[in-house]
Amino acid sequence: MAESKKTKSAPANAARIAILGASGYTGAELARLLTRHPRVEIAALTADRRAGQEMAAVFPHFSGVALPKLVTIEEVDAGALDLVFCALPHGTTQAVIKGLIEKAPALKIVDLSADFRIADPLTYEKWYGHPHQAVELQKQAVYGLTEIYRDEIKAARLVAVPGCFTTTSILAMAPLLEAGAINPDEIVIDAKTGMTGAGRSAKENMLFAEVSEGIHAYGVAHHRHMAELDQEFSLAAKRPVTVTFTPHLTPMNRGIYATHYVRAEGKVSVEQLHRLLADFYKIEPFVQVLAMGEVPQSRHVRGSNHVQIGVVADRVPGRAIVIATLDNLMKGASGQAVQDMNVMLGFPETEALAGLALFP
């Protein structure tokens, strides 16, 4: 006898949700989170090359879970949905979202690509190598960092989920820049990412033998997330900021670990920097500012939607080291996207996201 699939009974008024691009890591993480969300129904999952297959055929950890079969984007009835997550490759999402909104003007969209993160279309074109294909929609897009833009997200139709590196560093730096507590011209970011940040498609340089037992920098002096960092740091500082940022690939599955070297302004002490961050996030459910001098570890947030931030005094007077870490598939992507959805649809913000980290 075939094993029966586990079903989740959604309430009659459940929000109908689709995930476009469900065969990637972020799409699968979205599906995992939404299967335990009590207020939503997963109505459609797309994966063009896998159309017609069960989700469990692509990701066996969904075995026994009742989910819709994978279909093409063209088969999705946008008018029957309340919200769509777009977990599609950069450069393709603008046209897809434009088409969805033409079909269903009331549809809410949470985009996990970079296609709507950059407010200035010319800046987008410079960093992504092609003209913006939905300039009018870009004017409506809200940057989806909930702790900073919660009120705007609440009223938004289109939310652009921030990048994983940028989420980590903006949460660590924006309150300090906004308070004028650090020198905006002396921020240096040394960041590490796990392998899932590179996506799921087969790449020779991502084979186990190519990346294990080593670490290397990439995108040196010209990583696309610099555009996001410059944009959000400048907004926080209320003046132009050009950041120094170097990402590194590390042989772990999940995680972002970012070390920020900063100089305090004037007579601001490192202890005051710590207090500014602690006060800013004291009522935030997912951001934890550790005790002064305590250093966060990526393993302590793995599998959770939490961010941990630590502040340490440098041996050079007036300088501080601010370290932040998160799970790139959770708060750095799918967890943040669900947090945005909860705000957009008026659900409790922590719904389906309240779990602690996996440890060890």
C-alpha positions in Angstrom: 0.0 0.0 0.0 1.4 3.4 -0.9 2.3 5.6 2.0 -0.3 8.3 2.6 0.9 11.9 2.3 0.8 14.2 5.3 -1.6 17.0 4.8 -1.8 20.4 6.5 -5.3 21.6 6.9 -5.4 25.3 6.0 -8.2 27.5 7.3 -11.0 28.4 4.9 -9.7 31.9 4.6 -6.0 30.9 4.1 -3.9 33.1 1.8 -3.2 31.3 -1.5 0.5 31.4 -2.2 2.7 30.4 -5.2 6.4 29.9 -5.3 8.0 30.5 -8.7 11.3 28.8 -8.9 10.7 26.1 -6.3 13.5 23.8 -7.5 16.3 26.1 -6.1 17.5 26.3 -2.6 15.6 29.4 -1.7 12.4 28.0 -3.3 12.7 24.8 -1.3 13.3 26.7 1.9 10.2 28.8 1.2 8.2 25.6 0.8 9.6 24.1 4.0 8.6 27.2 6.0 5.2 27.6 4.4 4.2 23.9 5.1 4.2 24.8 8.8 2.5 28.2 8.4 -1.0 28.0 9.8 -2.5 30.9 7.7 -1.4 30.0 4.1 -2.0 27.4 1.5 0.6 26.6 -1.1 -1.5 26.7 -4.2 1.2 26.5 -6.9 4.9 25.6 -7.3 6.8 26.2 -10.5 10.0 24.8 -12.0 10.0 24.9 -15.7 12.6 22.1 -16.3 11.0 20.0 -13.7 7.4 20.7 -14.6 5.1 17.7 -14.1 7.2 16.2 -11.3 6.5 16.0 -7.6 8.4 18.3 -5.3 9.8 15.2 -3.5 11.4 14.1 -6.7 13.5 17.2 -6.7 14.0 17.5 -2.9 13.5 14.1 -1.2 13.1 15.7 2.2 9.5 16.6 1.1 8.6 12.9 0.8 5.2 12.3 2.4 4.3 16.0 2.3 1.2 16.9 0.2 2.3 19.6 -2.2 1.1 20.7 -5.6 3.0 19.2 -8.6 5.6 21.4 -10.2 4.3 23.4 -13.2 5.5 26.0 -15.6 5.0 29.7 -14.8 2.5 30.0 -17.7 0.3 27.4 -16.1 -0.1 29.4 -12.9 -3.5 31.2 -12.5 -2.2 34.5 -11.0 -5.8 35.8 -10.5 -6.5 33.0 -8.0 -3.6 33.9 -5.7 -3.0 36.4 -2.9 0.8 36.5 -3.0 3.6 35.1 -5.1 7.2 34.5 -4.1 9.6 34.8 -7.0 12.8 32.8 -6.4 14.0 33.1 -10.0 17.4 34.0 -11.4 18.6 37.6 -11.6 17.8 39.3 -14.8 14.6 37.3 -15.6 12.3 38.4 -12.8 11.5 41.9 -13.9 9.7 40.7 -17.0 7.9 37.8 -15.1 6.6 40.1 -12.4 5.5 42.7 -15.0 3.5 40.0 -16.7 2.0 38.8 -13.4 0.8 42.2 -12.4 -0.7 42.8 -15.8 -2.8 39.7 -15.3 -3.6 40.2 -11.6 -3.3 43.9 -10.5 -4.1 43.1 -6.9 -1.5 40.4 -6.6 1.2 41.0 -3.9 4.7 39.9 -4.8 7.9 39.1 -2.8 10.9 38.9 -5.0 14.0 37.1 -3.9 16.2 38.1 -6.9 18.2 41.3 -7.2 15.9 42.7 -9.9 14.1 45.3 -7.8 16.6 46.0 -5.0 18.3 48.9 -6.6 16.2 52.0 -6.6 18.0 53.8 -9.5 17.5 52.0 -12.8 20.8 53.4 -14.2 22.7 52.0 -11.2 21.0 48.7 -11.7 22.1 48.7 -15.4 25.7 49.5 -14.4 26.0 46.6 -12.0 23.8 44.0 -13.7 24.8 44.7 -17.3 21.4 45.2 -18.9 18.6 47.9 -18.9 15.9 47.6 -16.3 12.8 46.0 -17.9 10.2 47.3 -15.5 11.1 50.8 -14.5 7.5 51.8 -13.5 7.3 48.9 -11.1 10.7 49.7 -9.7 9.2 53.0 -8.4 6.7 50.9 -6.3 9.2 48.4 -5.0 10.0 48.5 -1.3 13.3 47.2 0.1 12.4 44.2 2.2 14.5 44.6 5.3 11.7 44.3 7.8 13.5 45.9 10.8 14.3 49.0 8.8 11.3 49.3 6.5 8.4 47.6 8.3 5.8 50.4 7.8 6.6 50.6 4.0 6.5 46.8 3.7 3.1 46.7 5.4 1.6 48.9 2.6 3.6 47.4 -0.3 2.5 45.5 -3.4 6.0 44.6 -4.5 8.8 43.8 -2.0 12.4 43.2 -2.9 14.1 40.9 -0.4 17.7 42.1 0.3 20.7 40.0 -0.5 22.2 37.8 2.2 25.5 39.8 2.5 23.6 43.1 2.5 21.1 42.0 5.1 23.9 41.1 7.5 25.8 44.3 7.1 22.9 46.7 6.9 21.5 45.4 10.2 24.9 45.8 11.8 25.8 49.2 10.4 22.5 51.2 9.6 21.7 52.1 13.2 25.2 53.4 13.8 25.2 55.4 10.5 21.8 56.8 11.2 23.0 58.0 14.7 26.1 59.6 13.2 28.2 57.4 15.6 30.7 56.0 13.0 32.7 57.5 10.2 30.9 56.5 6.9 34.2 56.7 5.0 36.0 54.1 7.1 33.9 51.0 7.0 35.7 47.9 5.9 33.6 44.7 5.5 35.2 41.2 5.4 32.4 38.7 4.8 32.2 34.9 4.4 29.4 32.9 2.8 28.4 29.3 2.7 28.0 27.2 -0.5 24.3 27.5 -0.9 24.7 31.2 -1.7 26.0 30.1 -5.1 22.7 28.4 -6.0 21.9 24.8 -6.9 22.9 24.6 -10.6 25.8 22.4 -11.5 29.1 24.4 -11.7 32.5 22.8 -12.0 34.2 25.3 -9.6 31.6 24.4 -6.9 32.4 20.7 -6.8 33.3 19.3 -3.4 36.9 18.7 -4.4 37.2 22.3 -5.7 36.0 24.1 -2.6 36.6 21.9 0.5 39.6 22.4 2.7 40.1 26.0 1.5 38.7 29.5 1.4 38.9 32.2 -1.3 37.8 35.7 -2.0 35.6 36.4 -5.1 34.0 39.5 -6.7 37.0 41.4 -5.3 36.5 45.2 -5.7 33.4 44.7 -7.8 30.7 42.5 -6.2 27.1 43.3 -7.1 26.0 43.6 -3.5 28.2 46.7 -3.2 25.4 48.6 -5.0 22.9 47.6 -2.3 25.4 48.4 0.5 26.2 51.9 -1.0 22.4 52.6 -1.5 21.3 51.6 2.0 24.4 53.0 3.9 23.9 56.3 2.1 20.3 56.4 3.1 21.2 55.7 6.7 24.0 58.2 6.8 22.1 60.8 4.8 25.0 61.4 2.5 26.9 59.3 -0.2 28.8 56.3 1.2 31.1 54.0 -0.8 31.8 50.8 1.1 34.9 48.6 1.1 33.6 45.0 0.9 35.2 41.7 0.1 33.2 38.4 0.1 34.8 35.0 0.6 33.5 31.5 -0.2 33.8 29.0 2.7 33.2 25.2 2.7 30.0 25.3 4.8 26.5 24.8 3.6 24.8 27.7 5.2 25.7 31.0 6.8 27.0 34.6 6.4 29.7 35.8 8.7 30.6 39.5 8.3 33.3 41.4 10.2 33.0 45.2 10.1 35.9 47.4 11.0 34.7 50.9 11.9 35.9 54.1 13.5 33.7 55.9 16.1 33.0 59.6 15.4 34.3 62.2 17.8 34.1 61.1 21.5 31.7 58.2 20.9 33.0 55.2 22.8 32.8 51.6 21.6 30.5 50.9 24.5 28.2 53.5 23.2 28.2 51.8 19.8 27.1 48.6 21.5 24.4 50.4 23.4 23.1 52.1 20.2 22.7 48.7 18.6 21.2 47.0 21.7 18.6 49.8 22.0 17.7 49.8 18.3 17.0 46.1 18.3 15.7 45.6 21.9 12.2 44.7 20.8 13.1 43.0 17.5 12.3 39.2 17.6 15.0 38.1 15.2 18.0 40.4 16.0 20.1 39.6 19.0 22.8 42.0 20.1 25.2 40.0 22.3 26.9 41.2 25.5 29.7 43.7 25.0 32.8 41.9 23.8 31.0 38.6 23.0 31.7 37.2 19.5 28.8 35.5 17.5 29.2 32.2 15.7 27.5 31.2 12.5 26.6 27.8 14.0 24.4 29.5 16.6 22.0 30.9 13.9 22.1 28.0 11.4 18.5 27.0 10.4 16.9 29.9 12.2 15.7 33.4 11.1 17.9 35.0 13.8 20.8 37.4 13.4 23.5 37.8 16.0 25.6 40.9 16.4 28.7 41.3 18.5 30.7 44.5 19.3 34.4 44.3 20.3 36.8 47.2 21.1 39.8 47.2 18.8 43.2 47.8 20.4 43.4 51.0 18.4 41.5 53.7 20.4 38.3 54.8 18.7 38.0 51.8 16.5 35.6 48.9 16.9 34.9 45.5 15.3 31.3 44.7 14.7 30.6 41.1 13.8 27.2 39.9 12.5 26.1 36.4 11.3 22.9 34.9 9.9 21.7 31.9 7.9 21.9 32.9 4.2 18.9 30.7 3.3 16.8 32.0 6.2 17.1 35.6 7.3 19.3 36.1 4.2 16.6 34.9 1.8 13.6 32.7 2.4 13.1 33.4 6.1 13.2 37.2 5.4 10.8 36.7 2.5 8.3 34.9 4.8 8.8 37.7 7.4 7.9 40.2 4.7 4.9 38.2 3.7 3.6 38.1 7.2 3.8 41.9 7.4 2.2 42.4 4.0 -0.7 40.1 4.8 -1.2 41.3 8.4 -0.1 38.0 10.0 2.0 37.8 13.2 5.5 38.7 12.0 7.1 35.6 13.6 4.6 33.1 12.2 6.4 30.0 10.9 9.8 31.5 11.8 10.1 31.2 15.6 12.4 28.1 15.7 15.8 28.2 17.3 19.0 27.3 15.5 20.0 23.7 14.8 22.8 22.8 17.1 25.2 21.1 16.8 
